[in-house]
Amino acid sequence: MYLKQLYQHNKLWCGIVVFFIVAQLVINYKKSFVVTPLYHYGMFSSSVLQPDSLQIFEVEINGKLLQPLDFTPQQWDKIILPLNYFYNTKSDTLWRKVCRSVFKITNTTSLAANYSIQLNINNFYTWYQTQLQQILPNKIVSVRIFSATAVNKSNILTITTKQLLH
């Protein structure tokens, strides 16, 4: 047996390996946090379910809707991800999911007020237009951002609602 041979060869390394095995068993049993994807054996054991609907953003520049295929993946990330981050922060989603639980676990809820994020929508749009101008070749005259709900039916996304955000 490997562990028996390792114990006879080097007790310290045997202890480290046994600790690692026990830690992984506990993490898998508790379905807790993932220390690293290489060591969390159960993370790929089930298929990823497709959601029934998705919240997506559409950006219209100078009256023209931006299309993902017109940009590199890196450029498209620079266009869409700031919107995701801003509206998630605005809706307090990130705070509820991550920050509150961290403060609760570490028993430092008194520090939570120092990490509350207050963003001004006008400042965001000014900054966002500057970022878009670095990507797009033409001068930006107007920016309109839409939040749309896309419904997944038979692997075909159909936009059901669309709301102007700015």
Secondary structure, DSSP 8 states (H G I E B T S, - for coil): -HHHHHHHH-HHHHHHHHHHHHHHHHHHHHT---S-TTT-GGGGSS-----SEEEEEEEEETTEE--GGGS-HHHHHHHHHHHHHHHHHHTTHHIIIIIHHHHHHTT-GGGGGGG-----HHHHHHHHHHHHHHH-SS----EEEEEEEEEEETTEEEEEEEEE--
